[in-house]
Amino acid sequence: MDTSDSLVIETHNLSKVYPEAQALQSLNLTVKEHSIFGFLGPNGAGKTTTIKILLGLIQPSGGRATILGHDVHRDSVEIRKRTGYLAQDPRYYEHMTARQILGYTARFFYHGPKDLLEARVQEMLEMVGLEDKTDRPVRGFSGGERQRLGIAQAQVNYPDLLILDEPAASLDPMGRHDVLAVMEKLRKYTTIFYSTHILEDVQRVSDTVAILNRGRLIAEAPIDELLAGDGGSIMYDITLKSETEAALAGARERVVSQSWVQNLSVTADDSLTRWQVRVTDEATAEDQLQRLILEDRSLNVKHFGRKIYNLEEVFLELVGKENSK
């Protein structure tokens, strides 16, 4: 069996109802082994509620969830042995050093020789880039250093799943960069499931994304699929140069008459004209779209390519559509 397709998290119609609101509605997620899974949504979308259910901290109102094949309700103790967790705002005893904090945590999982425990602590400090601050009290740590220490603490038991709640939310650009670099490094050792609202970070490190809004899952897909377009349609960006409006009009008529072309929008900038052509059949578009334009040899194609969206565009469009219902 290909372990890359093994599922670490599965939820089936998971729901959570509070007296004042429904926090989750029929949530169905699948998280594959060794993926970095970005869990997105506006504030109040239900991200933290989902994480609390997965960790066994609260009970769902309906549905079920499994982690590593174990039911989150019945097998919470077994799950916690194999899961690491970083809260959004980790707290420490300020007088303790990074080495002391990791050593304290590691003793919950290790009962063997002291030198092996100390070696694991040192390995984690080096993994997150804190080896030069091992014996400094954490009261002097920056926000990014605290988050990296939290990741080391969550990873100290060699977990099969690492759950991070907004790991870079309050950090400056350098702190965010350092935390994301640690996450990328950990991919080969564990599966990472993390919630965030920083879309730029998700686009950089995630391979799969789920978007939650008002407790409902509105998208879940590999990030490359999300950034390619939505609704089964694909957009092409084309930049043209022409001496005459008649040539452009003729080319436009040829393109929009095709059954696989949904629409064509036009913007003009000085001597250049930009088209955005939405199509339903990528193979046919690749084969015929540019040929249709160049039937008129007076047209000059300066750029032709499939449009790649950024995650913010996709996120805002999907959430906007959902909110307008």
Beta strands, then each sheet from edge to edge (+ up, - down):
strand 1: 7-18
strand 2: 21-27
strand 3: 30-32
strand 4: 36-40
strand 5: 62-67
strand 6: 70-71
strand 7: 83-86
strand 8: 161-165
strand 9: 191-196
strand 10: 208-213
strand 11: 216-222
strand 12: 234-241
strand 13: 261-269
strand 14: 272-279
strand 15: 300-306
sheet 1: 2+ 1- 3+
sheet 2: 2+ 1- 5+ 6-
sheet 3: 7+ 8+ 9+ 4+ 10+ 11-
sheet 4: 13+ 14- 12+ 15-
end
